[in-house]
Amino acid sequence: MTTNKTCIDLFCGAGGSSLGFKRAGFDIVCAVEVDPDAVSTYRHNIGDPVLHEDSREIESILKRFLKKSIKEL
């Protein structure tokens, strides 16, 4: 039985950790970064979804993200 590995990349910066996760077989379900220039670079390097938000608000971010994901099912 194969399970999908997923992760959320907080403080994602330009996407270095996400790239490592992707190469290790993970699906990046969401990335969060407060710096607008880093968000732009992340989108260029990795793509979406990346949120331009403060990671200290993780509870609010997860609630919105999970609500959106459930609606997509």
JORA-V272207 format. One record per backbone hydrogen bond with DSSP energy under -1.0 kcal/mol. NH is the residue of the N-H (numbers start at 1). CO is the residue of the C=O. E is the energy in kcal/mol with one decimal. If there is no record, write none. Layout:
((NH	CO	E) (NH	CO	E))
This chain:
((7	27	-2.0) (9	30	-2.4) (12	32	-2.2) (15	12	-1.9) (19	15	-2.5) (20	16	-1.8) (21	17	-2.7) (22	18	-3.0) (23	19	-2.4) (24	20	-1.3) (25	22	-1.6) (26	21	-2.7) (27	5	-2.7) (29	7	-2.4) (32	9	-2.6) (33	51	-2.5) (39	35	-2.1) (40	36	-2.1) (41	37	-2.2) (42	38	-2.9) (43	39	-2.6) (44	40	-1.8) (45	41	-2.7) (46	42	-3.8) (47	42	-1.6) (51	31	-3.4) (53	51	-1.4) (57	54	-2.2) (58	55	-1.2) (61	57	-2.4) (62	58	-3.1) (63	59	-2.1) (64	60	-2.3) (65	61	-2.9) (66	62	-3.1) (67	63	-2.1) (68	64	-2.3) (69	65	-2.6) (70	66	-2.4) (71	67	-1.7) (72	68	-1.3))
